[in-house]
Every structure is written in C-alpha cells, then in structure tokens.
Amino acid sequence: MWSKASGRRAAAGACLVVLCVSLGFVPAGARGRAEGWRVYRNRAHGFSVRYPREYVILRERKGEAGGELRALARVRFQERGRAAGRFADYEPPQFSVEVFEQAGRGSLREWLQAAGWLHERDAAEAVELEGAREGLRVRRAAQMAPNEFCFFRTDRHVYRLTLLGEHAPAMLASFKLLD
C-alpha cells in the first residue's frame, strides 16, 4: 500500500542511487545484479562484460566503429525495444566498449587529452581495474548524455566504456580484462 511516507522513502532511495552513480560509487549489490546475465567476450581484444537479458548487441555497419579515433573494436548494448524502434540508429547505446591501440609511452591522461576526450573543465578521477596499468573515470562538463566514461590502459590497448543506462553500474562492475 502506498503512503506519503513510503513514497518519500522510495523517492529518497532513488535519489541516493542516482547520487551514488553520479559520484562514481558502484551501489552495493551492483555486482550481484549481474548474476544470471549473458556474457560478452572479445578474446581478440582481451575483455568481457556481463549484460542483462533485455539488452541486445547492436550490429556494426562497415566503417561505423569508432569516432574521433579509429576503434579496433566496438560493442554497443541497447534495450531490446529501443533497438527495434524506428529511430534505433539515432539512440545512444545504454553501454558500450571501444578498444583503441595504445600508442606511445605517455600517461592515460596525456593520451585522452591528445585524443580530445579530456578537457580542462572535465572531472577525472583515478579508478582501478585488475590488469589495467591505469584507469580514469571522466565526466564531460560540456556534453549532454552520454557524458560519463571510464578509460583503462593496458600495454596494448585503451578501453573506453560509455556509461549511460540504468544497468551501467552493474555492467561496469562486471567488466574484466582477460589475460
């Protein structure tokens, strides 16, 4: 039964989850929510990620992967209903992983600045991932959603994870580098 008090508690809980995600904290249980999900593995580029059953993997068209830099690989996850919609090609994915060649010996921050993905006004904080040499969580100040990304650097690759959908925290928590 709904009451004003239970409505306020639910609203406060929703605000707390949004606040935690926006501050970069993975909510307790995010890892547990990924149990029973499908697993996407890309052995050629060394990563895996879990995704919910209501998501589909969007097909890439020839020459489409990447953006400012040419991605070696890209996988985009979208809600099944949105992916089947008339404007599916214009919807940002709920979560995506792009893999780039790690060129040069500079830091991840220097690589991101050279690529145009990290600017003075952006917020960047260090994050850790087993197997990564460096990690940064970047919130773009001058960009509408998606405006939150995690970058991880290994000896061979830079991984760019785009975080947008409600399952993004659990998907991020499930992301693993292979080998």
C-alpha atoms as an extended CHARMM CRD file, in Angstrom:
* protein
*
       179  EXT
         1         1  MET       CA              0.0000000000        0.0000000000        0.0000000000  PROA      1               0.0000000000
         2         2  TRP       CA              1.3210000000        3.3970000000       -0.9540000000  PROA      2               0.0000000000
         3         3  SER       CA              1.5000000000        6.2000000000        1.5800000000  PROA      3               0.0000000000
         4         4  LYS       CA              3.1470000000        9.5990000000        1.6020000000  PROA      4               0.0000000000
         5         5  ALA       CA              5.8700000000        8.2380000000        3.8960000000  PROA      5               0.0000000000
         6         6  SER       CA              6.5950000000        5.2040000000        1.7020000000  PROA      6               0.0000000000
         7         7  GLY       CA              6.5670000000        7.4600000000       -1.3740000000  PROA      7               0.0000000000
         8         8  ARG       CA              9.1150000000        9.7770000000        0.2610000000  PROA      8               0.0000000000
         9         9  ARG       CA             11.2950000000        6.8000000000        1.2330000000  PROA      9               0.0000000000
        10        10  ALA       CA             11.1700000000        5.4410000000       -2.3210000000  PROA      10              0.0000000000
        11        11  ALA       CA             11.9930000000        8.8680000000       -3.7610000000  PROA      11              0.0000000000
        12        12  ALA       CA             14.8670000000        9.2920000000       -1.2880000000  PROA      12              0.0000000000
        13        13  GLY       CA             16.2040000000        5.8350000000       -2.2140000000  PROA      13              0.0000000000
        14        14  ALA       CA             16.0290000000        6.6380000000       -5.9210000000  PROA      14              0.0000000000
        15        15  CYS       CA             17.8330000000        9.9380000000       -5.3170000000  PROA      15              0.0000000000
        16        16  LEU       CA             20.5330000000        8.1330000000       -3.3120000000  PROA      16              0.0000000000
        17        17  VAL       CA             21.1180000000        5.6270000000       -6.1290000000  PROA      17              0.0000000000
        18        18  VAL       CA             21.3250000000        8.4400000000       -8.7000000000  PROA      18              0.0000000000
        19        19  LEU       CA             23.6630000000       10.4080000000       -6.4200000000  PROA      19              0.0000000000
        20        20  CYS       CA             25.9080000000        7.3740000000       -5.8250000000  PROA      20              0.0000000000
        21        21  VAL       CA             26.1320000000        6.5860000000       -9.5320000000  PROA      21              0.0000000000
        22        22  SER       CA             26.8040000000       10.2070000000      -10.4480000000  PROA      22              0.0000000000
        23        23  LEU       CA             29.5270000000       10.4380000000       -7.7850000000  PROA      23              0.0000000000
        24        24  GLY       CA             31.2230000000        7.3370000000       -9.1490000000  PROA      24              0.0000000000
        25        25  PHE       CA             30.2660000000        4.8360000000       -6.4800000000  PROA      25              0.0000000000
        26        26  VAL       CA             29.0320000000        1.4420000000       -7.6020000000  PROA      26              0.0000000000
        27        27  PRO       CA             25.9440000000        0.7540000000       -5.4640000000  PROA      27              0.0000000000
        28        28  ALA       CA             26.1570000000       -2.2170000000       -3.1150000000  PROA      28              0.0000000000
        29        29  GLY       CA             24.8100000000       -5.2570000000       -4.9140000000  PROA      29              0.0000000000
        30        30  ALA       CA             25.6810000000       -3.9650000000       -8.4140000000  PROA      30              0.0000000000
        31        31  ARG       CA             27.9550000000       -6.9530000000       -8.9160000000  PROA      31              0.0000000000
        32        32  GLY       CA             25.2360000000       -9.2920000000       -7.6600000000  PROA      32              0.0000000000
        33        33  ARG       CA             22.7090000000       -7.8700000000      -10.1050000000  PROA      33              0.0000000000
        34        34  ALA       CA             24.8620000000       -9.1060000000      -12.9810000000  PROA      34              0.0000000000
        35        35  GLU       CA             24.4080000000      -12.7490000000      -11.9020000000  PROA      35              0.0000000000
        36        36  GLY       CA             22.3670000000      -14.6530000000      -14.4640000000  PROA      36              0.0000000000
        37        37  TRP       CA             23.1430000000      -12.1210000000      -17.1890000000  PROA      37              0.0000000000
        38        38  ARG       CA             24.6640000000      -13.0090000000      -20.5250000000  PROA      38              0.0000000000
        39        39  VAL       CA             28.4190000000      -12.6550000000      -21.0060000000  PROA      39              0.0000000000
        40        40  TYR       CA             30.0230000000      -10.9510000000      -23.9860000000  PROA      40              0.0000000000
        41        41  ARG       CA             33.6810000000      -11.9430000000      -24.5440000000  PROA      41              0.0000000000
        42        42  ASN       CA             36.1070000000      -10.4740000000      -27.0150000000  PROA      42              0.0000000000
        43        43  ARG       CA             39.1940000000      -12.6450000000      -26.7840000000  PROA      43              0.0000000000
        44        44  ALA       CA             40.9490000000      -10.8680000000      -29.6630000000  PROA      44              0.0000000000
        45        45  HSD       CA             40.9490000000       -7.5880000000      -27.7050000000  PROA      45              0.0000000000
        46        46  GLY       CA             41.0370000000       -9.0780000000      -24.2170000000  PROA      46              0.0000000000
        47        47  PHE       CA             37.8380000000       -8.1780000000      -22.3530000000  PROA      47              0.0000000000
        48        48  SER       CA             34.4900000000       -9.4760000000      -21.1560000000  PROA      48              0.0000000000
        49        49  VAL       CA             31.3690000000       -7.8070000000      -19.7820000000  PROA      49              0.0000000000
        50        50  ARG       CA             28.0250000000       -9.0760000000      -18.4950000000  PROA      50              0.0000000000
        51        51  TYR       CA             24.7980000000       -7.6040000000      -19.8140000000  PROA      51              0.0000000000
        52        52  PRO       CA             21.1050000000       -8.0170000000      -18.9040000000  PROA      52              0.0000000000
        53        53  ARG       CA             18.8140000000      -10.2520000000      -20.9380000000  PROA      53              0.0000000000
        54        54  GLU       CA             16.6840000000       -7.2820000000      -22.0050000000  PROA      54              0.0000000000
        55        55  TYR       CA             19.6770000000       -5.8020000000      -23.8430000000  PROA      55              0.0000000000
        56        56  VAL       CA             20.8090000000       -6.7270000000      -27.3330000000  PROA      56              0.0000000000
        57        57  ILE       CA             24.1320000000       -6.1600000000      -29.0250000000  PROA      57              0.0000000000
        58        58  LEU       CA             23.7980000000       -3.6620000000      -31.8550000000  PROA      58              0.0000000000
        59        59  ARG       CA             25.2030000000       -4.6500000000      -35.2130000000  PROA      59              0.0000000000
        60        60  GLU       CA             28.0180000000       -2.5500000000      -36.5810000000  PROA      60              0.0000000000
        61        61  ARG       CA             27.8650000000       -1.3110000000      -40.1260000000  PROA      61              0.0000000000
        62        62  LYS       CA             31.0250000000       -1.3300000000      -42.2010000000  PROA      62              0.0000000000
        63        63  GLY       CA             33.1760000000        1.7100000000      -41.3940000000  PROA      63              0.0000000000
        64        64  GLU       CA             30.9970000000        2.7120000000      -38.4330000000  PROA      64              0.0000000000
        65        65  ALA       CA             33.0600000000        1.6600000000      -35.3990000000  PROA      65              0.0000000000
        66        66  GLY       CA             34.8740000000        4.4690000000      -33.6640000000  PROA      66              0.0000000000
        67        67  GLY       CA             34.6010000000        8.2080000000      -33.8240000000  PROA      67              0.0000000000
        68        68  GLU       CA             37.3800000000       10.6930000000      -33.4440000000  PROA      68              0.0000000000
        69        69  LEU       CA             39.8980000000        7.8260000000      -33.4290000000  PROA      69              0.0000000000
        70        70  ARG       CA             39.5250000000        4.5880000000      -35.3310000000  PROA      70              0.0000000000
        71        71  ALA       CA             38.4840000000        1.8570000000      -32.9000000000  PROA      71              0.0000000000
        72        72  LEU       CA             39.9590000000       -1.6010000000      -33.2550000000  PROA      72              0.0000000000
        73        73  ALA       CA             36.6950000000       -2.9920000000      -31.8900000000  PROA      73              0.0000000000
        74        74  ARG       CA             33.3900000000       -1.7160000000      -30.5440000000  PROA      74              0.0000000000
        75        75  VAL       CA             30.4040000000       -3.3750000000      -28.9170000000  PROA      75              0.0000000000
        76        76  ARG       CA             27.2340000000       -1.4350000000      -28.1010000000  PROA      76              0.0000000000
        77        77  PHE       CA             24.4250000000       -2.6290000000      -25.8290000000  PROA      77              0.0000000000
        78        78  GLN       CA             20.8660000000       -1.3610000000      -26.2060000000  PROA      78              0.0000000000
        79        79  GLU       CA             17.4780000000       -2.1410000000      -24.7080000000  PROA      79              0.0000000000
        80        80  ARG       CA             15.6480000000       -4.5820000000      -26.9850000000  PROA      80              0.0000000000
        81        81  GLY       CA             12.6700000000       -2.2450000000      -27.5180000000  PROA      81              0.0000000000
        82        82  ARG       CA             14.8220000000        0.7380000000      -28.4450000000  PROA      82              0.0000000000
        83        83  ALA       CA             16.9800000000       -1.3560000000      -30.7600000000  PROA      83              0.0000000000
        84        84  ALA       CA             13.8670000000       -2.4360000000      -32.6840000000  PROA      84              0.0000000000
        85        85  GLY       CA             12.4860000000        1.1070000000      -32.8920000000  PROA      85              0.0000000000
        86        86  ARG       CA             12.2950000000        3.3410000000      -35.9330000000  PROA      86              0.0000000000
        87        87  PHE       CA             14.9820000000        5.6690000000      -34.5920000000  PROA      87              0.0000000000
        88        88  ALA       CA             17.3220000000        2.9970000000      -33.2250000000  PROA      88              0.0000000000
        89        89  ASP       CA             20.2790000000        4.2960000000      -35.2480000000  PROA      89              0.0000000000
        90        90  TYR       CA             19.9520000000        7.6830000000      -33.5080000000  PROA      90              0.0000000000
        91        91  GLU       CA             19.6540000000        6.4180000000      -29.9230000000  PROA      91              0.0000000000
        92        92  PRO       CA             22.8370000000        6.3650000000      -27.8420000000  PROA      92              0.0000000000
        93        93  PRO       CA             23.5900000000        2.8700000000      -26.5200000000  PROA      93              0.0000000000
        94        94  GLN       CA             22.9840000000        2.1680000000      -22.8500000000  PROA      94              0.0000000000
        95        95  PHE       CA             26.5510000000        0.8850000000      -22.5040000000  PROA      95              0.0000000000
        96        96  SER       CA             29.4200000000        0.4790000000      -24.9220000000  PROA      96              0.0000000000
        97        97  VAL       CA             33.0240000000       -0.6630000000      -25.0240000000  PROA      97              0.0000000000
        98        98  GLU       CA             35.5050000000        0.6370000000      -27.5970000000  PROA      98              0.0000000000
        99        99  VAL       CA             39.0610000000       -0.6250000000      -27.9240000000  PROA      99              0.0000000000
       100       100  PHE       CA             41.9030000000        1.5120000000      -29.2760000000  PROA      100             0.0000000000
       101       101  GLU       CA             45.5510000000        0.8360000000      -29.9220000000  PROA      101             0.0000000000
       102       102  GLN       CA             47.7610000000        2.0210000000      -27.0800000000  PROA      102             0.0000000000
       103       103  ALA       CA             50.2790000000        4.1500000000      -28.9390000000  PROA      103             0.0000000000
       104       104  GLY       CA             53.1050000000        5.9640000000      -27.2080000000  PROA      104             0.0000000000
       105       105  ARG       CA             54.5250000000        5.8510000000      -23.7390000000  PROA      105             0.0000000000
       106       106  GLY       CA             52.6780000000        8.7580000000      -22.1370000000  PROA      106             0.0000000000
       107       107  SER       CA             50.1230000000        8.5130000000      -19.3730000000  PROA      107             0.0000000000
       108       108  LEU       CA             46.4600000000        7.7220000000      -19.9390000000  PROA      108             0.0000000000
       109       109  ARG       CA             45.6150000000       11.3570000000      -19.1310000000  PROA      109             0.0000000000
       110       110  GLU       CA             48.0100000000       12.5630000000      -21.8730000000  PROA      110             0.0000000000
       111       111  TRP       CA             46.5350000000       10.0450000000      -24.3370000000  PROA      111             0.0000000000
       112       112  LEU       CA             42.9930000000       11.2550000000      -23.5760000000  PROA      112             0.0000000000
       113       113  GLN       CA             43.9720000000       14.9040000000      -23.9270000000  PROA      113             0.0000000000
       114       114  ALA       CA             45.6380000000       14.2270000000      -27.2970000000  PROA      114             0.0000000000
       115       115  ALA       CA             42.5060000000       12.3600000000      -28.4410000000  PROA      115             0.0000000000
       116       116  GLY       CA             40.2820000000       15.2980000000      -27.3670000000  PROA      116             0.0000000000
       117       117  TRP       CA             38.4760000000       13.2450000000      -24.7270000000  PROA      117             0.0000000000
       118       118  LEU       CA             39.7260000000       15.0850000000      -21.6710000000  PROA      118             0.0000000000
       119       119  HSD       CA             39.4850000000       18.8430000000      -21.3120000000  PROA      119             0.0000000000
       120       120  GLU       CA             40.3240000000       21.2840000000      -18.5500000000  PROA      120             0.0000000000
       121       121  ARG       CA             36.7170000000       21.5640000000      -17.3010000000  PROA      121             0.0000000000
       122       122  ASP       CA             36.0890000000       17.8060000000      -17.2370000000  PROA      122             0.0000000000
       123       123  ALA       CA             36.1780000000       15.9050000000      -13.9550000000  PROA      123             0.0000000000
       124       124  ALA       CA             38.6060000000       12.9900000000      -13.9410000000  PROA      124             0.0000000000
       125       125  GLU       CA             39.3320000000       10.6080000000      -11.0960000000  PROA      125             0.0000000000
       126       126  ALA       CA             41.5890000000        7.5900000000      -10.9030000000  PROA      126             0.0000000000
       127       127  VAL       CA             39.8930000000        4.1820000000      -10.9260000000  PROA      127             0.0000000000
       128       128  GLU       CA             41.4000000000        0.7320000000      -10.6790000000  PROA      128             0.0000000000
       129       129  LEU       CA             40.7410000000       -2.4030000000      -12.6690000000  PROA      129             0.0000000000
       130       130  GLU       CA             42.6670000000       -5.6380000000      -12.2980000000  PROA      130             0.0000000000
       131       131  GLY       CA             45.0350000000       -5.9790000000      -15.2430000000  PROA      131             0.0000000000
       132       132  ALA       CA             44.9770000000       -2.2860000000      -16.2030000000  PROA      132             0.0000000000
       133       133  ARG       CA             48.0590000000       -0.1070000000      -15.8450000000  PROA      133             0.0000000000
       134       134  GLU       CA             45.8810000000        2.9940000000      -15.3600000000  PROA      134             0.0000000000
       135       135  GLY       CA             42.2280000000        3.9090000000      -15.1840000000  PROA      135             0.0000000000
       136       136  LEU       CA             40.3010000000        7.1910000000      -15.2600000000  PROA      136             0.0000000000
       137       137  ARG       CA             36.6150000000        7.9450000000      -14.8390000000  PROA      137             0.0000000000
       138       138  VAL       CA             35.7860000000       11.0740000000      -16.8520000000  PROA      138             0.0000000000
       139       139  ARG       CA             32.6680000000       13.2440000000      -16.6300000000  PROA      139             0.0000000000
       140       140  ARG       CA             32.4380000000       15.6170000000      -19.5690000000  PROA      140             0.0000000000
       141       141  ALA       CA             31.3450000000       19.0890000000      -18.4020000000  PROA      141             0.0000000000
       142       142  ALA       CA             30.2450000000       20.4110000000      -21.7830000000  PROA      142             0.0000000000
       143       143  GLN       CA             28.4600000000       17.3400000000      -23.1570000000  PROA      143             0.0000000000
       144       144  MET       CA             24.9220000000       16.0770000000      -22.7210000000  PROA      144             0.0000000000
       145       145  ALA       CA             24.3660000000       12.3770000000      -22.0590000000  PROA      145             0.0000000000
       146       146  PRO       CA             26.2500000000       10.2280000000      -22.5160000000  PROA      146             0.0000000000
       147       147  ASN       CA             28.8140000000       12.2390000000      -20.6170000000  PROA      147             0.0000000000
       148       148  GLU       CA             30.3490000000        9.6700000000      -18.3080000000  PROA      148             0.0000000000
       149       149  PHE       CA             33.1560000000        7.3640000000      -19.4060000000  PROA      149             0.0000000000
       150       150  CYS       CA             35.7130000000        5.0110000000      -17.9060000000  PROA      150             0.0000000000
       151       151  PHE       CA             39.0520000000        4.5510000000      -19.6270000000  PROA      151             0.0000000000
       152       152  PHE       CA             41.5240000000        1.7770000000      -18.9110000000  PROA      152             0.0000000000
       153       153  ARG       CA             45.0160000000        1.4270000000      -20.3410000000  PROA      153             0.0000000000
       154       154  THR       CA             46.9880000000       -1.7760000000      -20.7400000000  PROA      154             0.0000000000
       155       155  ASP       CA             50.2950000000       -2.3010000000      -22.5180000000  PROA      155             0.0000000000
       156       156  ARG       CA             48.4350000000       -2.9510000000      -25.7940000000  PROA      156             0.0000000000
       157       157  HSD       CA             45.0760000000       -1.1620000000      -25.6310000000  PROA      157             0.0000000000
       158       158  VAL       CA             42.9910000000        1.6990000000      -24.3000000000  PROA      158             0.0000000000
       159       159  TYR       CA             39.4070000000        0.7360000000      -23.4430000000  PROA      159             0.0000000000
       160       160  ARG       CA             36.6750000000        3.3710000000      -23.4740000000  PROA      160             0.0000000000
       161       161  LEU       CA             33.4820000000        2.3980000000      -21.6250000000  PROA      161             0.0000000000
       162       162  THR       CA             30.4610000000        4.6340000000      -22.1420000000  PROA      162             0.0000000000
       163       163  LEU       CA             28.0970000000        4.5620000000      -19.1560000000  PROA      163             0.0000000000
       164       164  LEU       CA             24.5100000000        5.6170000000      -19.7450000000  PROA      164             0.0000000000
       165       165  GLY       CA             21.7220000000        3.1790000000      -18.8430000000  PROA      165             0.0000000000
       166       166  GLU       CA             20.3420000000        2.0820000000      -15.5050000000  PROA      166             0.0000000000
       167       167  HSD       CA             22.3990000000       -1.1280000000      -15.6860000000  PROA      167             0.0000000000
       168       168  ALA       CA             25.6560000000        0.7300000000      -16.3970000000  PROA      168             0.0000000000
       169       169  PRO       CA             26.9760000000        0.4680000000      -12.7980000000  PROA      169             0.0000000000
       170       170  ALA       CA             26.4900000000       -3.3130000000      -12.7240000000  PROA      170             0.0000000000
       171       171  MET       CA             27.9070000000       -3.7020000000      -16.2390000000  PROA      171             0.0000000000
       172       172  LEU       CA             30.9470000000       -1.6240000000      -15.2530000000  PROA      172             0.0000000000
       173       173  ALA       CA             31.4070000000       -3.7770000000      -12.1300000000  PROA      173             0.0000000000
       174       174  SER       CA             31.3300000000       -6.8980000000      -14.3350000000  PROA      174             0.0000000000
       175       175  PHE       CA             33.8800000000       -5.6040000000      -16.9000000000  PROA      175             0.0000000000
       176       176  LYS       CA             37.0470000000       -7.7030000000      -16.8940000000  PROA      176             0.0000000000
       177       177  LEU       CA             40.3070000000       -7.6640000000      -18.7900000000  PROA      177             0.0000000000
       178       178  LEU       CA             41.3110000000      -11.1130000000      -19.9930000000  PROA      178             0.0000000000
       179       179  ASP       CA             44.8890000000      -12.3880000000      -19.6530000000  PROA      179             0.0000000000
